[in-house]
Structures are given as C-alpha cells and as structure tokens.
C-alpha cells in the first residue's frame, strides 16, 4: 500500500475541495489521492453531488437579483461543470 493510500483525507477537507475553497495545490493533492484511494474517491464524489445539488436547487429556488453580484451565477455554473 502506498503512502497516498494509507492516510485518508478528512471529511472536512473533502467538503472544502468539493465547494471549491481549496487552493489549487491542495485541490491537486486531494484529486491525486482520490485517484488511488477508492474510499476517498467515493466520499469526494458524494460531496460533489451534494454541492452540485444544493447549488442547482438554490439557482432554481432563488431568482437572480442584485444580491448575486456580477458573475456569481456564472462562476457557480462553471464550477459545477467541472
């Protein structure tokens, strides 16, 4: 078993990654680990589904308005497309 497979990523870090709140180098490390660790990959995929579902619901439930600010909706949609 490699070092990447031995230490699992914390649920908090997986959530931060799924929400797009990790710096690029940290996100790359999470994704590299998930490429070789099935339990972490499964947990990360679940986090991504939750985040995308929540964003989709919010976009459908809340009409666009000035509270969104310029580019916020587009940025969210682009992040979900990844």
C-alpha contacts under 8 A as a table, 3 or more apart, distances in Angstrom:
res1	aa1	res2	aa2	distance
1	X	5	X	6.25
1	X	6	X	6.80
2	X	5	X	5.36
2	X	6	X	6.48
3	X	6	X	5.14
3	X	7	X	6.98
4	X	7	X	6.50
4	X	8	X	7.99
4	X	33	X	5.64
4	X	36	X	7.17
4	X	37	X	7.48
5	X	8	X	6.85
5	X	33	X	7.05
5	X	36	X	6.48
5	X	37	X	5.39
8	X	37	X	7.90
8	X	40	X	6.50
9	X	13	X	6.51
9	X	14	X	6.69
9	X	30	X	7.33
9	X	40	X	6.59
10	X	13	X	5.25
10	X	14	X	6.33
11	X	14	X	5.05
11	X	15	X	6.15
11	X	43	X	7.80
12	X	15	X	5.09
12	X	16	X	6.22
13	X	16	X	4.98
13	X	17	X	6.13
14	X	17	X	5.07
14	X	18	X	6.13
14	X	30	X	7.52
14	X	43	X	7.53
14	X	44	X	5.68
14	X	47	X	7.01
15	X	18	X	5.07
15	X	19	X	6.09
15	X	44	X	7.53
15	X	47	X	5.99
16	X	19	X	5.15
16	X	20	X	6.22
16	X	21	X	5.11
16	X	22	X	5.97
17	X	20	X	5.16
17	X	21	X	5.92
17	X	22	X	5.45
17	X	27	X	5.94
17	X	30	X	7.44
18	X	21	X	7.69
18	X	44	X	7.01
18	X	47	X	5.94
18	X	48	X	5.13
18	X	51	X	6.73
19	X	48	X	7.64
19	X	51	X	6.41
20	X	79	X	7.63
22	X	26	X	5.91
22	X	27	X	5.70
23	X	26	X	5.40
23	X	27	X	6.20
24	X	27	X	5.10
24	X	28	X	6.10
25	X	28	X	5.09
25	X	29	X	6.36
26	X	29	X	5.06
26	X	30	X	6.31
27	X	30	X	5.07
27	X	31	X	6.15
28	X	31	X	5.13
28	X	32	X	6.03
29	X	32	X	5.06
29	X	33	X	6.13
30	X	33	X	5.19
30	X	34	X	6.12
31	X	34	X	5.00
31	X	35	X	6.17
32	X	35	X	5.16
32	X	36	X	7.06
33	X	36	X	5.57
33	X	37	X	6.03
33	X	40	X	7.69
34	X	37	X	4.96
34	X	38	X	6.64
34	X	40	X	5.45
34	X	41	X	4.51
34	X	44	X	7.63
35	X	38	X	7.48
35	X	41	X	6.81
37	X	40	X	5.53
37	X	41	X	6.12
38	X	41	X	4.94
38	X	42	X	6.09
39	X	42	X	5.20
39	X	43	X	6.26
40	X	43	X	5.02
40	X	44	X	5.95
41	X	44	X	5.07
41	X	45	X	6.03
42	X	45	X	5.14
42	X	46	X	6.26
43	X	46	X	5.11
43	X	47	X	6.30
44	X	47	X	5.02
44	X	48	X	6.20
45	X	48	X	5.05
45	X	49	X	6.28
46	X	49	X	5.10
46	X	50	X	6.31
47	X	50	X	5.11
47	X	51	X	6.18
48	X	51	X	5.14
48	X	52	X	6.01
49	X	52	X	5.21
49	X	53	X	5.88
50	X	53	X	5.14
50	X	54	X	6.02
51	X	54	X	5.17
51	X	55	X	6.14
52	X	55	X	5.15
52	X	56	X	5.99
52	X	80	X	5.98
53	X	56	X	5.06
53	X	57	X	6.06
54	X	57	X	5.12
54	X	58	X	6.11
55	X	58	X	5.05
55	X	59	X	6.12
55	X	76	X	7.61
56	X	59	X	5.20
56	X	60	X	6.25
57	X	60	X	5.14
57	X	61	X	5.92
58	X	61	X	5.04
58	X	62	X	5.72
59	X	62	X	5.53
59	X	63	X	6.98
59	X	64	X	7.76
60	X	63	X	7.13
64	X	67	X	7.88
64	X	68	X	6.69
65	X	68	X	5.83
65	X	69	X	7.76
66	X	69	X	5.60
68	X	71	X	7.95
68	X	72	X	5.86
68	X	73	X	6.93
69	X	72	X	5.89
70	X	73	X	7.85
71	X	74	X	5.21
71	X	75	X	5.96
72	X	75	X	5.15
72	X	76	X	6.19
73	X	76	X	5.16
73	X	77	X	6.22
74	X	77	X	5.11
74	X	78	X	6.11
75	X	78	X	5.12
75	X	79	X	6.16
76	X	79	X	5.13
76	X	80	X	6.23
77	X	80	X	5.09
77	X	81	X	6.28
78	X	81	X	5.12
78	X	82	X	6.81
79	X	82	X	5.53
